[in-house]
Amino acid sequence: MNVTDLRAALRERADTVIDHDAAQRIVQVRARVRVARRRRIAGVAALTVCALAVVSAVAAFPDPVAGPDRPAEPDRTPTAEPSDLAPLPTIQHEGFLSHSGEFDLVAAKMGAPGQNTLDLTIPAHSGEVHVAMVCSGVSGPSGVYWVSGYAGDSRPDRPNSYWCGRDLDGPVVPGVSGSPPGPWSYDDAGLTFGPSSEPLTVHLELTQEVDKDGVPLDRPDAIGDYVPVSHPDAVLGVGVYAVADPITTVAGTDIRPRVGLAGQDYLYQDNRTSKPGERSLTWTLRPSDEERFYDFVATDAVDPDKPQHGVEAVLDGSSCIYNVGGYRSFRAGGCLLSPGVPHTITLTIQGDPLANAELGIVLYARGG
Amino acid sequence: MSLVNPGDTTASPVVTTMTGRAGFDEFVVARAGSLLRTAYLLTRDRHLAEDLVQTALAKAWFARRRINGDPEPYVRRIMVNEFASGRRRKWRGERPTAELPETLRPAHEPHTDLWHALANLPRRQRAVIVLRFFDDLTEAETARTLGVSVGTVKSQTARALAKLRVDPLLEVN
């Protein structure tokens, strides 16, 4: 690849962007300006109240050390940032678990049968939020119907989509699924958004994936578009979870302070990472009285041209999870570690590791 | 800075100022499409690109009295730094599970390998690549846009190109 190729490639990619929303964009930008202006005014008002309080306090209790003439502080107009916002309160909802590990439910809505679209707006928020989507009531082969979700006014041709099935098996549990001792599976289906100083509206649709001729596909495909459809029995649901801030990063992946497994929170303890390009990583753990859990991260570990390859995770000589799908980078759940005995965890990249390959093992202990 | 964005297929715009609402609207109509293309190369996602452009435009509105002359470099600077700071998180697409999916191969798209290789670059290096080789900014202009030294632009460019050259996705082809 040379620079000329790079220029051409960038230009060709950029040419795929068609600007449909030119007129609407002005409306959207003005709306953002209005919101920001309101927040600035609110910030000034709050600062004024604080300043008055400080002035009153100083008048009542003069500082005996301060000199007579202090230079005036520069005039600053405060602006409200998402980090200034209070956390959204956790709610209860019959369709979604209210708490699991790093997730706390802050908004949820379940549609009526036949309601093939569903919108949910959450207030401005200070941290990351995860949107869990669910769809049920649809009979027939799974994969024919999907629930697709996106935010804002620009609908992608391939919105984030999730299987639509026949029945709901209890409330939705975000994040990790499985049963003791594991292996658990990380299920990140859904949408994730960062902090926002504006309300966020999520749109859900019942969809089918169609090929370029509009023929529905009955298996997940990398090239189809998701088009809105209707079904008299389909029930859509959406739950928005506040996500705990990362506590560290392992092999380029954010690690949260806790994960939820089978109704219990496990708290982050420690991690080990390999050097870039190394094929395997082994971690021997001393015995502990605590019930512990491990998961692992593989970054740039699998050659996308060899999808049959994966990463093998071996716990105490037994393969706990094997081949996680031929993805270049991924995070996978491991197994529970029995208390009182030592453990050895070994990750091995199948095939030749890529130059930037990195492996990480993350250890958690059951919280009280 | 050149007013002609070499990545554009549209006609070269007239310099627009943002002294009032009409001027601001005129600027958005004339140049947001170009900014959107840059934002798309940065974020690799149409929705995030639109979000990034709107964020930069809204911030530029509050700073309009400080902008002399062509506002586009100023807006682009806000946009690129907003992206490089990572404050806005991208959507996570479909994520891997423990099951091997039926279909793993992506659809053939132009320069798919480079597109994926760009995703492996750190945000600032990707921004440097887009500014230098799509927006065709000089090293000095890129440095001003990112708020870094020319030396940093040179080193970031060299590292990014080196990383792209050894990226297995591109080596294959």
Contacts between the chains, C-beta under 8 A, distances in Angstrom:
chain1	res1	chain2	res2	distance
A	1	B	114	7.0
A	1	B	164	6.2
A	1	B	165	6.3
A	1	B	170	5.3
A	3	B	133	6.5
A	3	B	161	7.6
A	5	B	114	7.9
A	6	B	114	7.2
A	6	B	129	7.3
A	6	B	133	5.2
A	6	B	161	7.9
A	6	B	164	7.4
A	7	B	6	7.7
A	7	B	133	5.0
A	7	B	134	7.2
A	9	B	110	7.5
A	9	B	111	3.9
A	9	B	114	4.7
A	9	B	115	7.7
A	10	B	7	6.7
A	10	B	41	5.8
A	10	B	129	7.8
A	10	B	130	6.8
A	10	B	133	5.9
A	10	B	134	4.2
A	11	B	6	7.4
A	11	B	7	5.1
A	11	B	134	6.7
A	12	B	110	5.1
A	12	B	111	6.1
A	13	B	40	7.6
A	13	B	41	6.5
A	13	B	110	7.0
A	13	B	111	6.1
A	13	B	115	6.1
A	14	B	7	4.9
A	14	B	37	4.1
A	14	B	38	7.7
A	14	B	40	6.3
A	14	B	41	5.8
A	14	B	134	6.5
A	15	B	9	6.4
A	16	B	110	7.9
A	17	B	36	6.1
A	17	B	37	5.3
A	17	B	40	4.8
A	17	B	46	6.6
A	17	B	49	7.3
A	19	B	32	7.5
A	19	B	33	4.2
A	19	B	36	5.7
A	21	B	50	6.7
A	22	B	28	7.9
A	22	B	29	6.0
A	22	B	32	6.7
A	22	B	33	6.5
A	23	B	29	7.8
A	25	B	28	6.1
A	25	B	32	5.6
A	25	B	50	7.5
A	25	B	53	7.4
A	25	B	54	6.6
A	25	B	57	7.7
A	26	B	25	5.4
A	26	B	28	5.2
A	26	B	29	7.2
A	28	B	54	5.4
A	29	B	28	6.4
A	29	B	54	5.3
A	29	B	57	4.6
A	29	B	58	5.3
A	29	B	61	7.2
A	32	B	54	6.0
A	32	B	55	7.2
A	32	B	57	7.9
A	32	B	58	3.9
A	33	B	58	5.1
A	33	B	61	5.0
A	33	B	62	7.4
A	36	B	58	6.1
A	36	B	62	6.9
A	128	B	89	6.5
A	150	B	47	6.7
A	151	B	47	7.4
A	152	B	47	6.3
A	152	B	50	7.3
A	152	B	51	6.8
A	154	B	46	6.5
A	154	B	47	5.0
A	154	B	50	5.1
A	156	B	45	7.9
A	156	B	46	6.1
A	156	B	47	5.8
A	160	B	91	6.6
A	160	B	92	7.7
A	160	B	93	6.4
A	160	B	94	6.8
A	161	B	94	7.5
A	183	B	98	6.7
A	185	B	97	5.6
A	185	B	98	4.4
A	186	B	95	7.2
A	186	B	97	7.5
A	187	B	95	7.8
A	187	B	97	6.6
A	188	B	92	6.0
A	188	B	95	3.7
A	189	B	94	7.3
A	189	B	95	7.0
A	191	B	91	6.0
A	191	B	92	7.3
A	192	B	89	6.5
A	192	B	91	6.8
A	192	B	92	4.9
A	193	B	89	6.6
A	193	B	91	7.7
A	194	B	87	6.7
A	194	B	88	5.5
A	194	B	89	3.6
A	195	B	87	7.6
A	219	B	102	5.4
A	219	B	103	7.1
A	220	B	101	6.6
A	220	B	102	6.5
A	220	B	103	6.4
A	221	B	103	5.7
A	222	B	103	5.7
A	222	B	104	7.9
A	222	B	105	6.7
A	222	B	106	5.0
A	222	B	107	5.4
A	223	B	106	8.0
A	223	B	107	3.8
A	300	B	120	7.1
A	303	B	168	6.7
A	304	B	104	7.9
A	304	B	116	7.9
A	304	B	169	7.2
A	305	B	172	6.3
A	307	B	100	7.8
A	307	B	104	4.3
A	307	B	105	7.8
A	321	B	98	6.2
A	323	B	100	6.5
A	324	B	96	6.0
A	324	B	97	7.6
A	324	B	98	5.7
A	325	B	96	4.8
A	325	B	97	6.4
A	325	B	98	7.2
A	325	B	99	6.5
A	325	B	100	5.1
A	325	B	101	6.1
A	325	B	104	7.8
A	326	B	100	6.5
A	326	B	101	8.0
A	326	B	104	5.3
A	327	B	96	4.1
A	330	B	95	7.7
A	330	B	96	4.1
A	332	B	96	7.8
A	332	B	98	6.4
A	333	B	98	7.7
A	354	B	168	5.3
A	355	B	166	6.3
A	355	B	168	6.9
A	356	B	120	7.4
